Amino acid sequence: MGKAQYTLEFEKPLRELEEQLENLARLSEKSEVDLAAEQKAIVAKIDATKRKIYTDVTPWQRVQIARHPDRPYALDYIDHMFQDFQELHGDRLFRDDQAIVGGTALLNGKPVMVIGQQKGRDTKENLKRNFGCPNPEGYRKALRLMRMADKFDLPIITIIDTPGAYPGIGSEERHVAEAIAVNIREMSDLKVPIISVVIGEGGSGGALGIAMSNIVLVLENAYYSVISPEGCAAILWKDRAHAPDAAEALKLNSSSLVDLGVADQVIGEPLGGAHRDYDKIIETVKSTITKHLKTLNKMPKEKLVSHRYEKFRQMGQFSELV
């Protein structure tokens, strides 16, 4: 698990070196010639190239890493971070939206409610998961599970990874904006700890619909934004080709989110991205959630609500120089 198969444009020099190393290993095995010195030299070059490529990535490159198809998705975190996950289906109103998965689970032996936005690995699964874009029934399912968590005093963990809520005709007919708005309102008043972690894309209201939380964590190569770079470019430049400029203007890097008070902590990733080491990133996310949950569990219920309220009220503050 965790070996990247898909190569981004700016990663190609690194992939070429990795292929050279693989070819040397095959040649050494086939010809029974000791090529350890040559392999060691390429390994050193790979490490140097990795650091050069990933030390100073642009906001647009971070967006590309956030969308990497080999990146771990919500169910990867759920399967490896929690125990005894029992998936619950349906919103009891229309149907089961498989772009959102959720259910009860154990985290370090203690019960929680976990809810995540799930993308697909191939065309068939992407159609099933609607490319990670929830319909209104997905948000209503999430709210049903969160109300259940509130009733049974279960902390809520939400995993964010969506380009945005689905903007299709059916979604609009079933009132997707209203579903998101109701979730935000209802989540603000839940009397259990809520932690959200953005693992890839955090697209606008589509993400916020399950992210009205006490603590918002963002992976180093994830983004959380009011609009996608392509959408911003289409509005401001009338051309989606300006997406890299839009990513720069939108400050699509995780550290800016903390500076602006939108996120509480950036979770570091393995060099090259989360997709290069599943075990390491899942363990890091688990330990970070555990640390914050320990603090939140000590808060009185009323304090949890006021903490969440104050957190969002303080966003977007500014001062004017006269």
Buried (B, 14 or more C-beta within 10 A) or exposed (E): EBEBEEBBEBBEEBBEBBEBBEEBEEEBEEEEEEBEEBBEEBEEBBEEBBEEBBEEBBBBBBBBBBBBBBBBBBBBBBEBBBEEBEEBEEBEEBEBBBBBBBBBBBBBEEBBBBBBBBBBEEEEBBEEBBBBBBBBBBBBBBBBBBBBBBEEEBBBBBBBBBBBBBEEEEBBEBEBEEBBBBBBEBBBEBEBBBBBBBBBBBBBBBBBBBBBBBBBBBBBBBBBBBBBBBBBBBEEEEEBEBBBBBBBBBBBBBEBBBEEBBBBBBBBBBEBBBBBBBEBBBEBBBEBBBEBBEEBEEBEEEEBBEBBEEBBEEEEEEEEEE
